[in-house]
Amino acid sequence: MSLKQILRNGFLALALLCAIGTILPLYANSINLLANGSFERSIVASSSLCGPYANCMGFHNGVTGNDNIAGWQLIGKGGIDGNGQAIPGAPATILLLGYDYTEIDANTNTTLHFHPQDGLQSIDLTGEGNQRTTNGIKQTVSTTSGLGYSLTFWLGHQYSFAPGYMQGPGALALYIDGQIIGSFANFGNTIEDVHWTPFHYSFTAASDQTVVAFLNDTPAGNNYAGLDNVSLVAVPEASSLVLLGLGLVLLAALYRKRPLLG
């Protein structure tokens, strides 16, 4: 290999390293800021029960140690009295379902599945039965004021021809920093299983902390609103992308102008 080729390859390698060094911080922005976004913790044991159904774990508002799902705090008034104390024997307001959680479709006498969208577990925001619209989960994350963020989540709707799931869509209300963003609904059907639909919302952080909350908004007569694979990522600023492109252009121009060694 000639000296010219060695220098050329060395310069290209240096340019590549510079580009990678610029891109890596941008890639870091794609890391999910939410803890337990796919609800893989706490681990639901196959023997765990919610009423007669196995592979399910119920969580209760106001019950210390049972009101936090590995980073997601339960919110709402269901299951607590006027003083904020847990009501003994009240139904669970949020359910954590394992991959093998099933029920029976009474219309067909076949197995009704509740497979997650991602991983091995997912959330049912309706809780035991349908605990209506006051219940949900929230999480506070560190953000940068003025920076853009992208929130993605999957909403599940159970087969609407199965008893208990025949009235209306699976629905949730999204709140950012205590302000309602809107209601999201999923009418889709998958035979004897959950139909998952992705939703997306972009916003600019108002402070160094942002609270993301999902509340049940499913109408009575439908006892399931699935939530899974929730992700919050920072969006790289346009100026960073422009600088990256400009840097690569300048490197290319510099290389073209470099005198050749004979």
Residue frames relative to the residue before (quaternion, step in Angstrom):
aa qw qx qy qz dx dy dz
M 1.0000 0.0000 0.0000 0.0000 0.00 0.00 0.00
S 0.4334 -0.7163 0.4898 0.2432 3.59 -0.86 1.00
L 0.6538 -0.5024 0.3895 0.4105 3.52 -1.32 0.36
K 0.6137 0.5610 -0.3408 0.4386 3.56 1.05 -0.77
Q 0.6756 0.4896 -0.2912 0.4681 3.57 0.91 -0.90
I 0.6289 0.5357 -0.3354 0.4528 3.58 1.03 -0.81
L 0.6762 0.4855 -0.2957 0.4687 3.56 0.89 -0.95
R 0.6431 0.5259 -0.3228 0.4535 3.55 0.99 -0.86
N 0.6822 0.4773 -0.2968 0.4677 3.60 0.83 -0.92
G 0.6341 0.5289 -0.3331 0.4552 3.56 1.03 -0.76
F 0.6548 0.5065 -0.3148 0.4643 3.56 0.97 -0.83
L 0.6461 0.5158 -0.3206 0.4622 3.59 0.96 -0.85
A 0.6402 0.5222 -0.3251 0.4602 3.57 1.00 -0.80
L 0.6463 0.5158 -0.3139 0.4666 3.56 1.02 -0.86
A 0.6433 0.5199 -0.3186 0.4631 3.57 0.98 -0.85
L 0.6459 0.5213 -0.3171 0.4589 3.56 1.01 -0.86
L 0.6508 0.5102 -0.3148 0.4658 3.59 0.96 -0.83
C 0.6299 0.5266 -0.3317 0.4646 3.58 1.01 -0.77
A 0.6589 0.5087 -0.3081 0.4606 3.56 0.96 -0.89
I 0.6513 0.5077 -0.3166 0.4668 3.57 0.96 -0.87
G 0.6480 0.5288 -0.3166 0.4474 3.57 0.98 -0.84
T 0.6567 0.4891 -0.3051 0.4863 3.56 1.16 -0.58
I 0.6857 0.5076 -0.2795 0.4405 3.56 0.98 -0.88
L 0.5979 0.6178 -0.3694 0.3527 3.60 0.97 -0.81
P 0.6589 0.4848 -0.3450 0.4601 3.66 0.83 -0.74
L 0.6262 0.5223 -0.3416 0.4673 3.58 1.09 -0.67
Y 0.6358 0.5250 -0.3277 0.4612 3.58 1.02 -0.81
A 0.6125 0.5675 -0.3532 0.4220 3.59 1.02 -0.77
N 0.6105 0.5700 -0.3511 0.4232 3.58 1.13 -0.61
S 0.6396 0.5425 -0.3325 0.4314 3.60 1.19 -0.38
I 0.4668 0.6725 -0.4499 0.3571 3.61 1.25 0.01
N 0.4937 -0.6647 0.4774 0.2943 3.56 -0.95 0.92
L 0.3219 -0.7755 0.5194 0.1587 3.56 -0.71 1.11
L 0.6300 0.5416 -0.3269 0.4505 3.57 1.22 -0.37
A 0.3865 -0.6945 0.5572 0.2404 3.56 -1.00 0.83
N 0.8578 0.1048 -0.0710 0.4982 3.55 -1.12 0.73
G 0.1214 0.8570 -0.4912 0.0974 3.56 0.99 0.88
S 0.7433 0.3429 -0.2128 0.5335 3.59 1.16 -0.49
F 0.4630 -0.7402 0.4019 0.2761 3.56 1.32 0.41
E 0.2816 0.7770 -0.5096 0.2392 3.55 0.99 0.88
R 0.7118 0.2778 -0.2247 0.6047 3.57 1.32 0.00
S 0.5292 -0.1915 -0.8248 0.0543 1.66 -2.02 1.42
I 0.5418 -0.6302 0.4346 0.3471 3.58 -1.11 0.55
V 0.3068 -0.7545 0.5572 0.1615 3.56 -0.80 1.08
A 0.3284 -0.7464 0.5485 0.1849 3.58 -0.64 1.12
S 0.5830 -0.6013 0.4166 0.3535 3.57 -1.09 0.69
S 0.6871 0.4741 -0.2749 0.4771 3.58 1.18 -0.54
S 0.4888 0.6734 -0.4314 0.3486 3.61 1.25 -0.20
L 0.1895 -0.8263 0.5274 0.0557 3.58 -0.89 0.94
C 0.0875 -0.6976 0.7043 0.0984 3.50 -1.38 0.56
G 0.7758 -0.1121 0.0277 0.6203 3.57 -0.06 1.28
P 0.8047 -0.2413 0.1749 0.5134 3.62 -0.78 -0.97
Y 0.6350 0.5800 -0.3119 0.4039 3.59 1.26 -0.21
A 0.3204 -0.7657 0.5355 0.1556 3.55 -0.86 1.06
N 0.7744 0.3372 -0.2766 0.4584 3.53 -1.41 0.30
C 0.5997 0.5170 -0.3431 0.5053 3.52 1.07 0.90
M 0.1001 -0.7859 0.6085 0.0451 3.56 -1.09 0.76
G 0.2347 -0.7935 0.5495 0.1153 3.58 -0.78 1.06
F 0.1647 -0.7750 0.6048 0.0803 3.56 -1.08 0.80
H 0.2195 -0.8116 0.5391 0.0506 3.54 -1.03 0.92
N 0.4700 -0.6483 0.5231 0.2918 3.56 -1.01 0.84
G 0.8275 0.2740 -0.1893 0.4520 3.53 -1.09 0.73
V 0.6340 0.5052 -0.3397 0.4769 3.60 1.24 -0.06
T 0.3534 -0.7633 0.5033 0.1979 3.57 -0.28 1.26
G 0.7785 0.2674 -0.2339 0.5175 3.54 -0.80 1.05
N 0.7534 0.2715 -0.1814 0.5708 3.58 1.27 -0.24
D 0.6229 0.5295 -0.3416 0.4637 3.57 1.24 0.41
N 0.6862 0.3965 -0.2802 0.5417 3.56 1.25 0.43
I 0.1643 -0.7934 0.5822 0.0677 3.56 -0.71 1.10
A 0.7531 -0.4216 0.2142 0.4573 3.54 0.25 1.37
G 0.8295 -0.1356 0.0318 0.5408 3.56 0.74 1.09
W 0.6804 0.4185 -0.2714 0.5369 3.57 1.24 -0.42
Q 0.2322 -0.7898 0.5580 0.1049 3.58 -0.64 1.15
L 0.4192 -0.6900 0.5279 0.2637 3.58 -0.92 0.92
I 0.0514 -0.7816 0.6214 0.0159 3.55 -1.10 0.77
G 0.5582 0.6087 -0.4508 0.3387 3.57 -1.27 0.36
K 0.5381 -0.6568 0.4516 0.2740 3.53 -1.35 0.21
G 0.4877 0.6790 -0.4362 0.3329 3.59 1.20 -0.19
G 0.8314 0.2351 -0.1772 0.4713 3.55 -0.97 0.89
I 0.7114 0.3653 -0.2719 0.5353 3.62 1.24 0.16
D 0.4630 -0.6837 0.4899 0.2797 3.57 -1.13 0.61
G 0.7681 -0.3916 0.2606 0.4344 3.56 -1.33 -0.06
N 0.6857 0.4514 -0.2752 0.5004 3.57 1.24 -0.37
G 0.5642 -0.6281 0.3699 0.3877 3.55 1.30 0.15
Q 0.5096 0.6417 -0.4189 0.3912 3.57 1.27 0.29
A 0.5511 -0.6277 0.4382 0.3321 3.56 -1.05 0.78
I 0.3517 -0.7125 0.5702 0.2087 3.57 -1.05 0.82
P 0.4339 -0.7148 0.4752 0.2738 3.63 -0.55 1.10
G 0.8303 0.2186 -0.1739 0.4823 3.55 -0.94 0.91
A 0.4358 0.6977 -0.4680 0.3228 3.59 1.23 0.05
P 0.5638 -0.6061 0.4278 0.3630 3.61 -1.06 0.66
A 0.5717 -0.5707 0.4584 0.3706 3.55 -1.19 0.54
T 0.3764 -0.7566 0.4935 0.2059 3.56 -0.89 0.92
I 0.7662 0.1469 -0.0939 0.6185 3.58 1.25 -0.45
L 0.1702 -0.7807 0.5936 0.0957 3.58 -1.03 0.81
L 0.2057 -0.7249 0.6450 0.1273 3.51 -1.17 0.78
L 0.1375 -0.8365 0.5299 0.0232 3.56 -0.45 1.26
G 0.3598 -0.7197 0.5569 0.2063 3.54 -1.01 0.90
Y 0.7174 -0.4721 0.3057 0.4112 3.54 -1.29 0.36
D 0.7589 0.3959 -0.2023 0.4759 3.59 0.98 -0.81
Y 0.3615 0.7208 -0.5107 0.2985 3.60 1.20 0.32
T 0.0727 0.7947 -0.5966 0.0851 3.58 -0.85 1.01
E 0.1462 -0.7236 0.6601 0.1391 3.50 -1.41 0.26
I 0.4790 -0.6359 0.5046 0.3339 3.58 -1.30 -0.07
D 0.3453 -0.6919 0.5954 0.2179 3.55 -0.98 0.93
A 0.3246 -0.7971 0.4783 0.1745 3.56 -0.26 1.29
N 0.6018 0.5684 -0.3640 0.4269 3.61 1.16 -0.41
T 0.8032 0.2599 -0.1054 0.5255 3.56 0.99 -0.85
N 0.3245 -0.7612 0.4842 0.2844 3.57 1.33 -0.31
T 0.5072 0.6054 -0.4384 0.4291 3.54 1.10 0.77
T 0.6298 -0.5590 0.3907 0.3718 3.57 -1.29 0.28
L 0.2134 -0.7494 0.6181 0.1040 3.51 -0.97 0.99
H 0.2063 -0.8169 0.5323 0.0820 3.59 -0.52 1.19
F 0.1790 -0.7593 0.6171 0.1033 3.55 -1.31 0.48
H 0.0741 0.8437 -0.5269 0.0712 3.56 0.85 0.96
P 0.4722 -0.6757 0.4858 0.2907 3.61 -0.98 0.81
Q 0.5536 -0.5881 0.4629 0.3651 3.55 -1.27 0.28
D 0.7998 0.0795 0.0005 0.5950 3.55 1.08 -0.81
G 0.8249 0.1979 -0.1423 0.5100 3.58 -0.96 0.78
L 0.6914 -0.5020 0.3669 0.3679 3.53 -1.21 -0.65
Q 0.7822 0.2613 -0.1416 0.5477 3.61 1.23 -0.18
S 0.0310 -0.7763 0.6291 0.0232 3.55 -1.29 0.44
I 0.4854 -0.6634 0.5008 0.2712 3.54 -1.37 0.24
D 0.1620 -0.7137 0.6656 0.1465 3.54 -1.28 0.59
L 0.3062 -0.8005 0.4925 0.1511 3.56 -0.37 1.27
T 0.6097 0.5695 -0.3689 0.4097 3.63 1.15 -0.33
G 0.3709 -0.7370 0.4880 0.2847 3.60 1.21 -0.40
E 0.7358 -0.3394 0.2928 0.5076 3.56 -1.17 -0.59
G 0.7538 0.0974 -0.1414 0.6343 3.54 -0.46 1.22
N 0.5114 -0.5622 0.4601 0.4591 3.56 -0.78 -1.05
Q 0.2019 -0.8270 0.5190 0.0774 3.56 -0.29 1.30
R 0.5377 -0.6985 0.3396 0.3282 3.53 1.36 0.51
T 0.7949 -0.4588 0.2283 0.3249 3.49 -1.42 -0.08
T 0.5807 0.6099 -0.3925 0.3698 3.62 1.15 0.02
N 0.6986 0.4985 -0.2576 0.4439 3.58 1.22 -0.21
G 0.2296 0.7735 -0.5722 0.1467 3.53 -1.12 0.67
I 0.4370 -0.6576 0.5391 0.2933 3.54 -1.28 -0.46
K 0.0697 -0.7891 0.6087 0.0443 3.55 -1.21 0.52
Q 0.0619 -0.7711 0.6311 0.0568 3.53 -1.34 0.33
T 0.2726 -0.7506 0.5847 0.1431 3.55 -1.07 0.87
V 0.0568 -0.8067 0.5882 -0.0056 3.58 -0.82 1.04
S 0.5026 -0.6252 0.5044 0.3196 3.54 -1.25 0.50
T 0.0025 -0.7966 0.6027 -0.0457 3.55 -0.86 1.01
T 0.4080 -0.6673 0.5542 0.2848 3.56 -1.35 0.01
S 0.4608 -0.7010 0.4698 0.2749 3.56 -0.64 1.10
G 0.8042 0.2657 -0.2175 0.4851 3.55 -0.88 1.00
L 0.6137 0.5382 -0.3499 0.4597 3.58 1.28 -0.20
G 0.4583 -0.6940 0.4893 0.2623 3.56 -1.10 0.75
Y 0.0988 -0.7870 0.6081 0.0326 3.56 -1.16 0.73
S 0.2373 -0.7624 0.5914 0.1126 3.52 -1.19 0.66
L 0.1195 -0.7906 0.6001 0.0243 3.57 -0.72 1.15
T 0.0120 -0.7806 0.6245 -0.0244 3.55 -0.88 1.03
F 0.0946 0.7823 -0.6123 0.0648 3.57 -1.01 0.81
W 0.3332 -0.7205 0.5767 0.1930 3.53 -1.30 0.50
L 0.1768 -0.7864 0.5896 0.0515 3.54 -0.86 1.08
G 0.2163 -0.8172 0.5277 0.0835 3.56 -0.78 1.06
H 0.1075 -0.7648 0.6336 0.0461 3.54 -1.16 0.79
Q 0.3480 -0.7468 0.5299 0.2010 3.56 -0.78 1.03
Y 0.7150 -0.4801 0.3283 0.3880 3.55 -1.30 0.63
S 0.3348 -0.8164 0.4398 0.1672 3.58 -0.37 1.25
F 0.6145 0.5189 -0.3673 0.4670 3.60 1.25 0.13
A 0.5671 0.5699 -0.3838 0.4543 3.58 1.31 0.09
P 0.5347 -0.6305 0.4491 0.3390 3.62 -0.90 0.87
G 0.7427 0.3516 -0.2961 0.4869 3.54 -0.96 0.96
Y 0.7746 0.2724 -0.1394 0.5535 3.55 1.27 -0.31
M 0.4635 0.7473 -0.3762 0.2920 3.55 1.26 0.35
Q 0.7132 0.4547 -0.2524 0.4700 3.60 1.19 -0.33
G 0.8726 -0.0174 -0.0243 0.4876 3.55 -0.40 1.24
P 0.6465 -0.5526 0.3811 0.3625 3.55 -1.33 0.14
G 0.4986 -0.5083 0.5546 0.4306 3.49 -1.39 -0.11
A 0.0571 0.8309 -0.5455 0.0938 3.58 -0.68 1.02
L 0.0389 -0.7768 0.6278 0.0291 3.54 -1.23 0.58
A 0.3286 -0.6992 0.5960 0.2188 3.51 -1.32 0.41
L 0.2446 -0.7715 0.5757 0.1162 3.56 -0.85 1.02
Y 0.0702 -0.7754 0.6274 0.0138 3.54 -0.98 0.99
I 0.0922 -0.7494 0.6526 0.0635 3.56 -1.13 0.77
D 0.8384 -0.0622 -0.0117 0.5413 3.58 -0.66 1.16
G 0.7367 -0.4547 0.2254 0.4469 3.54 0.96 0.93
Q 0.6429 0.4947 -0.3218 0.4881 3.59 1.28 -0.07
I 0.4310 -0.7122 0.4847 0.2683 3.57 -0.80 0.98
I 0.2989 -0.7480 0.5711 0.1579 3.55 -0.93 0.96
G 0.6916 -0.4125 0.2823 0.5213 3.55 1.05 -0.79
S 0.4834 -0.6273 0.5222 0.3166 3.51 -1.38 0.09
F 0.1623 -0.7770 0.6050 0.0625 3.55 -1.00 0.92
A 0.0832 -0.8260 0.5575 -0.0079 3.58 -0.81 1.02
N 0.1508 -0.7655 0.6221 0.0648 3.53 -1.17 0.74
F 0.1232 -0.8100 0.5726 0.0271 3.59 -0.58 1.21
G 0.4559 0.7415 -0.4194 0.2579 3.60 1.26 -0.20
N 0.2186 -0.7840 0.5716 0.1041 3.55 -1.21 0.58
T 0.0242 -0.7186 0.6943 0.0296 3.49 -1.22 0.79
I 0.5150 -0.6809 0.4138 0.3161 3.59 -0.69 1.05
E 0.8718 -0.0516 -0.0223 0.4866 3.55 -0.83 1.16
D 0.7210 0.3395 -0.2593 0.5457 3.58 1.08 0.67
V 0.6295 -0.5292 0.4129 0.3913 3.55 -1.33 0.11
H 0.2262 -0.7239 0.6344 0.1495 3.54 -1.10 0.78
W 0.1657 -0.8162 0.5510 0.0528 3.57 -0.61 1.17
T 0.0594 -0.7872 0.6138 0.0024 3.57 -0.99 0.92
P 0.3420 -0.7507 0.5235 0.2130 3.62 -0.84 0.93
F 0.0906 -0.7620 0.6386 0.0580 3.54 -1.22 0.64
H 0.1638 -0.7929 0.5856 0.0398 3.53 -1.19 0.66
Y 0.0454 0.7790 -0.6248 0.0275 3.54 -1.10 0.77
S 0.1615 -0.7851 0.5939 0.0689 3.57 -0.91 0.98
F 0.0654 0.7957 -0.5981 0.0694 3.56 -1.05 0.77
T 0.3995 -0.6721 0.5643 0.2650 3.52 -1.37 0.20
A 0.4532 -0.7058 0.4723 0.2709 3.58 -0.74 1.05
A 0.3479 -0.7586 0.5220 0.1761 3.54 -0.98 0.93
S 0.8038 0.0904 -0.0278 0.5873 3.60 1.20 -0.40
D 0.6825 -0.4857 0.3509 0.4185 3.57 -1.30 -0.21
Q 0.7379 0.2417 -0.2154 0.5922 3.57 1.31 0.16
T 0.0846 -0.7877 0.6098 0.0226 3.55 -1.02 0.88
V 0.2387 -0.7649 0.5869 0.1163 3.55 -0.97 0.95
V 0.1115 -0.7772 0.6186 0.0299 3.56 -0.76 1.12
A 0.0225 0.8173 -0.5724 0.0624 3.59 -0.73 1.05
F 0.1350 -0.7557 0.6376 0.0642 3.54 -1.17 0.80
L 0.0586 -0.7977 0.6002 0.0063 3.59 -0.75 1.08
N 0.5635 -0.5940 0.4599 0.3437 3.53 -1.12 0.70
D 0.0178 0.7946 -0.6062 0.0288 3.58 -0.92 0.93
T 0.3755 0.7513 -0.4547 0.2962 3.53 1.28 0.51
P 0.4689 -0.7024 0.4523 0.2868 3.62 -0.79 0.95
A 0.6160 -0.5279 0.4310 0.3952 3.55 -1.24 0.50
G 0.6892 0.4287 -0.3453 0.4711 3.54 -1.00 0.87
N 0.7104 0.2659 -0.2166 0.6146 3.55 1.34 -0.14
N 0.1741 -0.8446 0.5044 0.0428 3.57 -0.51 1.20
Y 0.7147 0.3951 -0.2723 0.5089 3.57 1.07 0.61
A 0.1079 0.7289 -0.6730 0.0637 3.53 -1.09 0.90
G 0.1826 -0.8290 0.5227 0.0792 3.57 -0.13 1.28
L 0.0504 -0.7630 0.6436 0.0331 3.53 -1.20 0.65
D 0.1748 0.7832 -0.5766 0.1534 3.58 -0.83 0.98
N 0.8465 0.2212 -0.1415 0.4631 3.51 -1.41 0.27
V 0.2002 0.7885 -0.5422 0.2103 3.56 0.75 1.15
S 0.0097 0.8168 -0.5735 0.0627 3.57 -0.76 1.06
L 0.0496 -0.7656 0.6411 0.0169 3.55 -1.05 0.87
V 0.0488 0.8100 -0.5788 0.0803 3.58 -0.58 1.15
A 0.4925 -0.6302 0.5136 0.3105 3.52 -1.21 0.57
V 0.3300 -0.7286 0.5689 0.1915 3.56 -1.08 0.77
P 0.4561 -0.6932 0.4742 0.2942 3.64 -0.65 1.03
E 0.4933 -0.6554 0.4799 0.3112 3.55 -0.97 0.82
A 0.5971 -0.5908 0.4087 0.3570 3.56 -1.10 0.75
S 0.6205 0.5614 -0.3450 0.4251 3.58 1.04 -0.74
S 0.6268 0.5356 -0.3399 0.4524 3.60 1.07 -0.70
L 0.6616 0.4974 -0.3047 0.4712 3.56 0.99 -0.85
V 0.6295 0.5304 -0.3319 0.4606 3.58 1.04 -0.77
L 0.6571 0.5125 -0.3085 0.4587 3.59 0.94 -0.89
L 0.6233 0.5346 -0.3381 0.4598 3.56 1.03 -0.77
G 0.6825 0.4856 -0.2902 0.4628 3.56 0.85 -0.96
L 0.6527 0.5180 -0.3106 0.4573 3.57 0.97 -0.88
G 0.6424 0.5331 -0.3240 0.4451 3.57 0.97 -0.83
L 0.6659 0.4944 -0.3041 0.4686 3.58 0.96 -0.85
V 0.6324 0.5277 -0.3338 0.4585 3.58 1.03 -0.77
L 0.6659 0.5024 -0.3030 0.4609 3.59 0.94 -0.90
L 0.6313 0.5264 -0.3346 0.4609 3.57 1.02 -0.76
A 0.6566 0.5048 -0.3116 0.4658 3.55 0.97 -0.85
A 0.6562 0.5109 -0.3126 0.4590 3.57 0.97 -0.86
L 0.6406 0.5279 -0.3209 0.4561 3.56 0.99 -0.85
Y 0.6515 0.5209 -0.3122 0.4547 3.57 0.97 -0.83
R 0.6633 0.5129 -0.3149 0.4447 3.58 0.96 -0.87
K 0.7049 0.4626 -0.2583 0.4715 3.58 1.10 -0.74
R 0.4848 0.6819 -0.4356 0.3321 3.61 1.23 -0.25
P 0.4335 -0.7100 0.4747 0.2874 3.64 -0.70 0.90
L 0.4575 -0.6881 0.5016 0.2561 3.52 -1.04 0.85
L 0.3195 -0.7221 0.5813 0.1966 3.54 -1.15 0.72
G 0.3186 -0.7735 0.5182 0.1781 3.57 -0.73 1.02
